[in-house]
């Protein structure tokens, strides 16, 4: 039905109704699903076959130590429709929802007149009219902190490149360097990222030039890793850009003079 977990996640995300935003590979979930109107969260782990491994992935790990950690309101496992049989009772008992995903193409053995939704059950709404017994609230102390930008990564990838808060700050550093041509120590403080990894004495990502920092030979290509998010951050440059103490002061416009009438 699905060749990879990434294909499974893509089918699910592509069928989401309006009013929900999927954050791929966020908060240690394959998909962190957020209801736009109120921030309600569903943490989702995806697997091609239902089993104990994906159930264990979806649960709290450390008992009382997990009580005040960030977590979603509901937890779910995402599996192909035909591989979810036999786990309904135990998952409902421990508060997990099984999201069954159907393929885009109807299997040959399925009746030609039948239609299946892309996934089931329906997502929870504000009025609880579609909840029935399908969803179970865990009432977390804190919901997951969302990244500033929706990650442009592939949900369900075996080795995902995550869009962390560090990566967002690093992209801002790269954008400053691209826009201005050099960096200052104050830029790292402005975006709240440790400067030491970037220096010539660290990773060699930057080169020193008379108190300024220029692009070094090993500077990472963040645009290749996150092309959409990079462009979004660059587009917001005027909203978050740091002050540049080396920039020449703006030239004041000359004051108008009163001319003689004669």
N, C-alpha and C positions, 0 to 999 in steps of 0.2 A: 504493500500500500504506500509506504514512504521509504525511500532509500536511506535517508539520514534523519537524525533528530532535527537538524536545521531545516529540512524540508517540511517536517511536521510542524515546527514552530512558525514557519513562513505561511503555511496554509491557515493556521489559527489566527495569526496577526492580520493577515489579509482579509479575514472575514469578520473582524471586530466591528460591532455597531458604533454609530456615532456617539461621542461622549466618553469614550475610553481611550487611554493612551498607553501603549506598551513600551516599557523601558527594558530593552534586551540586556541580559547579563548585568543586572543591577541588584545590589544587596544580597549577593550569593544565590540569586534565583536565575534560572534560565530566562524567565520573563517576570518582571514586576509590573502588574497591570494596575492602572490607577484610574479611578472614576473622576473625571474632570471637575464635576460640580462641587465635590466635597472632599476629594483626596483619599477616598476609601481605597484600600490596597488589597490585591490578591497576589500572593507569591506562588509562582508556578514552576515546578520541575518537570522536564520533559524526558520521556523514554519511549523507545520503539516497542518495548514489551513491559507490561505491568509486572511488578515484582517487589520483593522486600527492599531492594536497594533504593529504588525511587521513593518508596514510603519512608524509609529511614532518612533520606535526604530532606524530606519535607517537614520533619519534626524538630522540636527543640532538642538540643544536644545535652545540656548540662543541668537539667532540673531547676533547682532553686536559683542557680547562678544565672539562668536565662530570664528570670522573672521580669527584670526591668530593662532588658535589651530591646533595641529597635526590631520590629517585626511587622508583618502585614496583618490586616484584619482577618483575612481568610487565607487558607492554604489549599493548594490543589496540585494534582498530578495530571499531566497532559500525555495522552496515549492514543494510538490509533483505535478506532471504534471497536474493531473485532478482537483487540487484545486486552480488553478491560473486564472481561467476564470472570466472575468468581471472587472479586475483591470488594464488591459493593458494600457488604454488611460490615466487614472489619474497618474499612475506610470511614464509613459513616459513624461507626462507634468511636473512632479516635479523632473525628473532626476533620477529615480530609475529603475534598471533593474530587471525583474523577471526571475530568473533561475528556469526552470522547470526540475525536476528530475524524471526519469522513474525508475520503479522497475527492479530488475534483472530478474524477471519472468514476461512474457507477460500476462496481464489480459485475462481471458477466453473470453471476448467479443471482443478482438482485433483480426483482421484477421491473420491467421497463416502465411501468406506470408509476412506480414509487419515487418519491423525492425525499432525500435526507438533508437536514441542515448541515452546514459546514462543521458545526460542533454543537454539543449539548452537554450539560443543561444550559439554559439561558443564564446570562450574567445577572447578578442581583441588582435590583433597582431601588430607588429611594422609598417607594411605597411598600416594599417587600411583597409585591404581588406575584413576582416570579421566583421567590425564594423557595417556597414549599419546604421540603426537607433536604434540599440540594446543597445549601451553603451553611457553614458553621463558623460563627464569629469567635475569634480567639482573644479579643479585647486586649491588644498589646498596650504596654505602658507608653511606648512611643512608636510611631510609624517610621518606616525607613526614610532617611533623609535623601531626597531626590537630587540628582545632578542638575546643574544649571541648564543643561541642554540634553535633549533626548539622544541617547547613544546611537551612533550609526554603525553598530556592530551586528554580527549575525547571531541571533539567538539560537542556542542549541549547538553551537560550534564546539568541537572537542577541546580546543585550545583558544578560547576567545580573547581578543584584545579588548580590555575593558576601558570604558570612559570613566575614570575615577576623578575625584576632585583635584588630585595632583595633576592628572593629565589635562584637565581644563585649564589649570593655572600655567602648565607648561606650554600649552598652545597659545595662551595670551602672551607669554614671553616671546614665542616665535613670531607672533603677529607684531609685537612692538619692534622687534628687530627688523622685520620686513618693512614696516611702515617708516621707521625712523632711520634705520641703517646702523644703529649701535644701541647698546644697553648700558644702564648704570646700576649701581648697587641698589639705589632706591626703587628701581623697577621691580626687583624681586620682593621687596617688602610690600610694595603696593598690591601685588597679586597674591601675596602670602605663600611663597614657595621658598624652600631652602636654596640658597645660592651656591653652596659649596660644591654640589655635584656638577655644576656647569662650568666652574672655573678651570683655567689651564692646569692647575695643580690637582684637579679632581678628574673628571671624565674627559677633559679636553674638548668639550663641546664649544667653548668660546676661546678667543684669542685676545690678549690684552694689548691695547693701543692707547698710550698716553692717558690712562685713567678711564678709558671707555672699553667696552667689550664688543668685539666683532665676531661674526660667525666663524667658528673653527672647523677643522677638517672632518670632525666626527659629529657634527651637529645632527640630531635626529630629524627624520623627515616626518613630522607630525601630520602634515597635510596628506601624505600617502596613507597613513593609518586611519585618519578620520576626515575624509574629504568634505563631507557635508557639514559636520560640526565646525571644522576649521573655517569654512566660509561664513557660517553663522556668527562665530565669534569675531571674525574680521569685520563683518557687517555691523556689529555692535561696538566697534572700536571707540567711537566718540562718546559712548555711554560709560565706559570703564577705563579709558586710557589714563596713564599717569601723567603728572606734570613733568616737563622737561626743563631742568634748570639751565641747560646749556643752550637752549633755543634763544635766539635774539629777541629782545622785547619788541612788541608790535609798535610800528611807527604811528604816532598820533597824527590825526588829521589836522591840518592847519586851521587855526581859528579864523572865522570870516572877519574881514575888515570893512569898516564903513567907508565907502568912497565919497569924495566930494561931489556935490551936486553940480557945481560949476566947473 
